[in-house]
Each structure stands twice: as structure tokens, then as C-alpha cells.
Amino acid sequence: MEKFIFGLALGMAGGALLVANNCKLRNLVKKNQEDIMAKAEQYIDKKLGECTGADESDEKQEA
């Protein structure tokens, strides 16, 4: 287990060094981060809309 954790940490550090020293990789990482954040925001907005819509319909049925 310790070897796995050590290998994981070493791989993360190596990847970080590659990204830090390569402009193309840095731009690729930034683009992917922006895409993931946009998808996460859309998902959250969708779920909040569903929750809000369900709450409003419950209130109308009670009235």
C-alpha cells in the first residue's frame, strides 16, 4: 500500500512538472478545467431547477 501511495505522489509530482514546463499542456489543462466547471454549473443549475419546480408544484397542490 505504501508503494502505491508513493508511486501516486511521484506520478502527480512528475505530471505537475511536465505541465508547468510545457505551454501546450498548460493550456490544455486550463481548457479542460473550464469545460468541467461549465458542465458542473449546468448540472447544478438543472438539479436546482428540478428541486425548485417540484417545491412550487407541491405548494400549488396544497393550496
C-alpha positions as CSV (number, residue, x, y, z in Angstrom):
1,M,0.0,0.0,0.0
2,E,2.9,2.4,0.8
3,K,4.4,1.7,-2.6
4,F,1.2,2.6,-4.3
5,I,0.8,5.9,-2.4
6,F,4.4,6.7,-3.1
7,G,4.0,6.0,-6.8
8,L,0.8,8.0,-6.9
9,A,2.5,11.0,-5.3
10,L,5.6,10.7,-7.5
11,G,3.4,10.5,-10.6
12,M,1.4,13.5,-9.6
13,A,4.6,15.5,-9.0
14,G,6.0,14.4,-12.3
15,G,2.8,15.4,-14.1
16,A,2.8,18.7,-12.4
17,L,6.4,19.4,-13.5
18,L,5.5,18.4,-17.1
19,V,2.5,20.8,-17.1
20,A,4.5,23.6,-15.5
21,N,7.2,23.4,-18.1
22,N,5.1,22.9,-21.2
23,C,2.9,25.7,-22.5
24,K,0.7,23.5,-24.7
25,L,0.0,21.1,-21.8
26,R,-0.8,24.1,-19.5
27,N,-3.3,25.5,-22.0
28,L,-4.9,22.0,-22.4
29,V,-5.3,21.7,-18.7
30,K,-6.8,25.1,-18.3
31,K,-9.3,24.4,-21.2
32,N,-10.3,21.1,-19.7
33,Q,-10.8,22.7,-16.3
34,E,-13.0,25.4,-17.8
35,D,-15.1,22.7,-19.6
36,I,-15.5,20.6,-16.5
37,M,-16.6,23.7,-14.5
38,A,-19.1,24.7,-17.1
39,K,-20.6,21.2,-17.2
40,A,-20.8,21.1,-13.4
41,E,-22.5,24.5,-13.3
42,Q,-25.1,23.3,-15.9
43,Y,-25.7,20.1,-13.9
44,I,-26.1,22.1,-10.6
45,D,-28.5,24.6,-12.3
46,K,-30.5,21.7,-13.8
47,K,-30.8,20.0,-10.4
48,L,-31.7,23.2,-8.6
49,G,-34.4,23.9,-11.2
50,E,-35.8,20.5,-10.7
51,C,-35.9,20.9,-7.0
52,T,-37.4,24.4,-7.2
53,G,-40.0,23.2,-9.8
54,A,-41.0,20.3,-7.5
55,D,-41.3,22.6,-4.5
56,E,-43.5,25.0,-6.4
57,S,-45.8,22.3,-7.7
58,D,-46.2,20.9,-4.1
59,E,-47.2,24.3,-2.8
60,K,-49.8,24.7,-5.6
61,Q,-51.3,21.3,-4.8
62,E,-51.6,22.2,-1.1
63,A,-53.3,25.5,-1.7
